[in-house]
């Protein structure tokens, strides 16, 4: 489920080349998930790491994780 969620997130990634030639990317539905890199591929790799870290953090904090293209990760509430 984790890997499938990350894949769905990466399909929603948006990229933009900055004025200095570097690339910036984000996954809008996941707050604060953005990355930069010297190439689009490097940016995407970094963004994947950010999304994975975001997901692990959200799970550890029992946060609500948005559904992406029908993929849901249910996080049990803390006791």
C-alpha positions, 0 to 999 in steps of 0.5 A: 500500500505504501509503495502504491501510494507513493506512485500515485503521489508521484503521478500528481507531481508538478514540475517547473524549471526555474530561471536559474535552470534548476527544477522545482517540483511539488505534490500539491495534495500533500502539504509541504512536499516539494523538492529541487534539483539540477535536472528534472530527474534529480528533482523527481528523485528528491521529491520521491524521497520527500513524499516517502518521508512525509508519509512516514511522518504522517503515519507516525503522528496519526495524521489524516492522509488524503486519498490519492486516485482511490488509494487510501492509507488508514491510520489508526488513531492514537490511544 
